[in-house]
Amino acid sequence: MKTMQLRVKVNGEPMEWSIAPGELLLDLLRRHGYYGVKRGCEEGECGACTVLLDGKPVNSCLVFAAQVECGEILTVEGMARGDRLDPLQEAFLDHGAVQCGFCTSGMLLSAKALLERSPHATAEEVTEVMAGHYCRCTGYLKPVEAVLAVASKKRGKR
């Protein structure tokens, strides 16, 4: 089988991997132990496979690994710093926004991207971002409340 070399940063760490030309980013990440990237619908509808690519949320089930050459990827595994959770992760726990956890990593990453571009996000903005994720356990109210709590703290730090 033909392979090609891929250079990418994952969670701040430079990586060089051999990939098949048609390999999906989802499969590549899971093959290398990034299990927070979930295989869901495989059609880009559920958001379970969401990662940040150069700071923007993408469905890794729809992106060929070769397309991320020299890019930067953030998975949920890269959100925490050592033993210190990201404020969004803490807020999801504090607000009971996590149950089975299947959708959580995608929601967290989409919320992180939103707060990076709009630190004082409104309820409407957060709700719109969460619309790209299916959650059958927790629903959407608690995750939206968690993201708004982080945005509120950011407003207080102005």
C-alpha positions in Angstrom: 0.0 0.0 0.0 1.2 3.5 -0.8 1.8 5.8 2.1 2.8 9.4 2.4 4.3 11.4 5.3 2.2 13.9 7.2 3.6 16.6 9.5 1.1 18.1 11.9 1.0 19.4 15.5 -1.5 17.6 17.7 -2.2 19.2 21.1 1.0 21.3 20.7 3.3 18.4 19.9 4.9 18.0 16.5 4.1 14.7 14.9 5.2 12.9 11.7 3.1 10.0 10.6 2.8 7.7 7.6 -0.7 7.8 6.2 -2.6 6.2 3.4 -3.7 8.8 0.8 -7.4 8.3 1.5 -7.2 8.0 5.3 -9.6 10.1 7.3 -8.4 12.3 10.1 -10.7 10.6 12.5 -9.1 7.2 11.8 -5.6 8.6 12.0 -6.2 10.3 15.4 -7.8 7.2 16.9 -5.0 5.0 15.6 -2.6 7.1 17.5 -4.5 7.0 20.8 -6.7 10.1 20.7 -9.8 8.3 21.8 -11.6 11.5 22.8 -12.4 11.8 19.1 -15.5 9.6 18.8 -16.8 7.8 15.8 -20.4 8.7 15.5 -22.5 9.1 12.4 -19.6 9.3 10.0 -21.6 11.8 8.0 -20.6 15.1 9.8 -24.0 15.4 11.5 -23.5 14.4 15.1 -20.4 16.4 16.1 -18.8 13.5 18.1 -15.7 13.5 16.0 -15.1 17.3 16.3 -11.5 18.6 16.6 -10.1 22.0 16.2 -8.0 22.4 13.1 -6.1 25.6 13.2 -8.5 26.9 15.8 -11.7 26.0 13.9 -14.1 23.1 14.6 -14.1 20.4 11.9 -15.8 17.1 11.7 -12.8 14.8 11.5 -14.9 12.1 9.8 -15.1 14.4 6.8 -11.5 15.5 6.6 -8.8 13.5 4.8 -5.7 13.3 7.0 -3.6 14.6 4.1 -5.6 17.9 4.2 -4.1 18.8 7.6 -0.5 18.9 6.4 1.4 21.4 8.6 -1.8 22.2 10.5 -2.5 22.3 14.2 -5.0 20.0 15.7 -6.5 20.2 19.2 -8.3 17.3 20.6 -10.1 17.1 24.0 -7.0 15.4 25.4 -5.1 18.6 24.8 -7.5 21.0 26.6 -6.2 20.3 30.1 -2.8 21.4 31.2 -1.3 18.6 33.3 -3.7 18.0 36.1 -5.5 21.3 35.6 -8.7 21.2 33.6 -9.6 23.8 31.1 -12.3 26.2 32.5 -14.8 24.7 30.1 -14.1 21.2 31.3 -14.6 22.4 34.9 -17.8 24.2 34.0 -19.2 21.1 32.3 -18.6 19.1 35.4 -19.9 21.8 37.7 -23.1 22.2 35.7 -23.8 18.5 35.2 -23.3 18.8 31.5 -21.6 15.4 31.2 -23.4 12.0 31.4 -22.3 9.3 29.0 -19.6 11.6 27.6 -19.9 10.5 24.0 -20.8 14.0 22.7 -18.8 15.9 25.4 -15.5 16.2 23.7 -17.0 17.7 20.5 -19.1 20.1 22.5 -16.2 21.2 24.5 -14.0 21.9 21.5 -16.8 23.8 19.6 -17.4 25.8 22.7 -13.7 26.5 23.1 -13.5 27.8 19.5 -16.6 30.0 20.1 -15.1 31.6 23.2 -11.8 32.2 21.4 -13.5 34.2 18.8 -16.3 35.6 21.0 -15.2 35.6 24.7 -18.5 37.1 25.8 -20.7 34.8 23.8 -24.5 35.2 24.1 -27.0 32.4 24.8 -28.0 32.5 21.1 -24.4 32.0 19.9 -23.8 29.1 22.3 -27.1 27.5 21.3 -26.2 27.8 17.7 -22.8 26.1 18.3 -24.3 23.3 20.3 -26.8 22.7 17.4 -24.0 20.9 15.6 -23.9 18.2 18.3 -26.3 15.4 19.1 -26.7 14.6 22.8 -29.2 11.9 23.9 -28.4 11.9 27.6 -27.8 15.4 29.0 -29.6 17.4 26.4 -28.5 20.9 25.6 -29.6 23.1 28.5 -26.7 22.1 30.8 -23.9 22.4 28.3 -25.2 25.8 27.2 -25.4 26.9 30.9 -21.8 25.7 31.4 -20.5 27.6 28.4 -22.4 30.8 29.4 -20.9 30.5 32.9 -17.3 30.6 31.4 -18.3 33.5 29.2 -19.7 35.3 32.2 -16.4 34.8 34.1 -14.6 36.3 31.1 -16.9 39.3 31.1 -16.2 39.8 34.8 -12.4 39.9 34.1 -12.7 42.8 31.6 
